[in-house]
Amino acid sequence: NAGVTQTPKFQVLKTGQSMTLQCAQDMNHEYMSWYRQDPGMGLRLIHYSVGAGITDQGEVPNGYNVSRSTTEDFPLRLLSAAPSQTSVYFCASSYFPTPNTEAFFGQGTRLTVV
Amino acid sequence: KNEVEQSPQNLTAQEGEFITINCSYSVGISALHWLQQHPGGGIVSLFMLSSGKKKHGRLIATINIQEKHSSLHITASHPRDSAVYICAVSGSRLTFGEGTQLTVNP
């Protein structure tokens, strides 16, 4: 049972480049989400999905797109990378709609935009 | 003011010491989570609790709903406990504290 798998683990982008961070889970979780982690701040929600075909914005959605074509996959797209998007990104999944459920996190992607 | 406040931000201990990390929150919640993040690694859920106390090995988590406060205790600390410990609360979504960096020296 792999849990939540995130790729890549590290990435360096030039300003203006685009890329997709991949996230996949094999636990049949309905709820998936993307967070960014910056020094001195708690994890902040970028986008989330409550099931295939349904996505919504979190606290800091600007500059990011998501889609959810299957229950398993929830990719995060950076359309035109900016230095302000340098961060560590985490994908997470859990059962939904019950709020009192354990969240499972991926290993993180350390992204540097130069 | 953040909705979730953790203290201390940094904590250094000697192996074997009893450690306490505190979490206070200002919003209504349905559950509180304690998470562990090792350097360069992912985030792992340690506890999820909505009342009382939970214990797993040397780790104990307590919550006081009336006071909106939770504590994570580590008994007989070990260098492998060195990590960032994150408190998060479940309301309409997960809201995270900034984390507590724990270093346990041998």
Interface residues (C-beta under 8 A of the other chain):
Chain A: Q6 S33 Y35 G40 M41 G42 L43 R44 L45 Y48 G58 F90 A92 P99 N100 T101 E102 A103 F104 F105 G106 Q107 G108
Chain B: N2 V4 S30 A31 H33 L35 G41 G42 I43 V44 S45 M48 S50 I86 A88 S90 G91 S92 R93 L94 T95 F96 G97 E98 G99
